[in-house]
Each structure stands twice: as C-alpha cells, then as structure tokens.
Amino acid sequence: MASTVIGAGISIEGEVTTDDDLVVQGTVRGKLTAREGVVIESGATVEAEVAGAALTVHGSVTGNIQAADRVDLQPGARVIGNVRASRITISDGAQFKGNVDMDV
C-alpha cells in the first residue's frame, strides 16, 4: 500500500485523513486519521488527536492516541496524552505521560 508523507518542511493545521499509511516528518496540529498505520518520525511534532490501525512514534505527540491494533513508543519518543490500544510498547528512552486503556 502507498504512504502519504508529510515532509520535514511541512506544517499543517487542521484535519488530515487518509486510507494509506501516514508518515509524519513535519508538524501537524489538529487531527490525524489513517485507516492503516501512522509513523511519527524523529524530529516530527504532532499536536493532534491521532487515530490509525497501528502507530509508531519516534518524535513528539501531544494529544490522545487511538489505535485499532498497537502503539509503539520508540527511543526518543515523547507522548503527552492518553493511549487507547489493545497493545502498547514503551521502549527505553521513550517518555510517556498519560493513561493507557487496553480495553478496545
């Protein structure tokens, strides 16, 4: 499947919705929804509600996250907000402040 990429030099305010995988390298404020997976790259800043099948975070997210499958917080990730997913991994070096709901 194809990927939608929000590049490092891009800043978006509003709602982003895609049926593809979504890769965020830039800045997004508002709401992100992807039918497939979402990858928030190192250096990316997301201040939004984020929803997708699976989420991998390397960058910074401020806002609630909802995943149909799983959320992976990689080393260097910084998440402030609640996470709702059936599975979550928090790697060494990741920062997380919020609540986890695994009753999906």
C-alpha positions in Angstrom: 0.0 0.0 0.0 1.1 3.6 -0.7 2.2 6.0 2.0 1.2 9.6 2.5 4.2 11.6 3.7 4.0 15.0 5.5 7.6 16.1 4.9 10.0 17.8 7.3 9.4 21.3 6.0 5.6 21.0 6.1 3.4 22.5 8.8 -0.4 21.6 8.7 -3.2 22.9 10.9 -6.5 21.1 10.5 -7.6 17.6 9.8 -5.6 15.0 7.8 -7.4 11.8 6.8 -6.0 9.1 4.5 -6.7 5.5 3.6 -3.0 4.9 3.2 -0.1 4.6 5.7 0.8 8.1 7.0 4.3 9.2 7.7 4.8 12.5 9.6 8.2 14.2 9.4 7.0 17.7 9.8 4.4 19.5 12.1 0.7 18.7 12.4 -1.8 20.5 14.6 -5.4 19.3 14.7 -6.5 15.8 13.9 -4.8 12.8 12.1 -6.7 9.8 11.0 -5.2 7.0 8.9 -7.0 3.7 8.0 -3.6 2.0 8.0 -0.6 2.8 10.1 0.9 6.1 11.3 4.6 6.7 11.8 5.7 9.8 13.5 9.4 10.2 12.7 12.1 11.6 14.9 12.0 15.4 14.8 8.3 15.5 13.9 5.9 17.4 16.1 2.2 16.4 16.4 -0.3 18.3 18.5 -3.4 16.4 17.5 -5.7 13.6 18.2 -4.2 10.6 16.3 -6.1 7.5 15.1 -4.9 4.6 13.0 -4.6 0.8 12.9 -1.1 0.9 14.3 1.1 3.8 15.5 4.8 4.1 15.8 6.2 7.2 17.5 9.8 8.3 17.2 9.0 12.1 17.6 6.7 14.2 19.8 3.0 13.8 20.2 0.7 16.0 22.4 -2.8 14.6 22.2 -4.7 11.4 22.6 -3.8 8.4 20.5 -6.2 5.6 19.5 -5.1 2.5 17.6 -7.1 -0.5 16.4 -4.1 -2.7 16.9 -1.0 -1.4 18.7 1.1 1.7 19.7 4.9 1.5 19.8 6.8 4.3 21.5 10.4 4.1 20.3 13.6 5.5 22.0 13.4 9.3 21.8 9.6 9.4 21.6 7.7 11.9 23.8 4.0 11.4 24.2 1.7 13.5 26.4 -1.9 12.3 26.2 -4.0 9.2 26.7 -3.4 6.0 24.6 -6.2 3.6 23.7 -5.0 0.4 22.0 -5.1 -3.4 22.5 -1.2 -3.4 22.8 1.4 -0.9 23.7 5.2 -1.0 23.9 7.3 1.7 25.6 11.0 1.4 24.7 13.8 2.5 27.0 14.4 6.2 26.3 10.8 7.0 25.4 8.8 9.4 27.6 5.1 9.0 28.3 2.7 11.0 30.4 -0.9 9.9 30.3 -3.3 7.0 30.8 -3.5 3.7 28.9 -6.8 2.0 28.1 -6.3 -1.5 26.7 -10.0 -2.4 26.7 -10.5 -2.0 23.0 
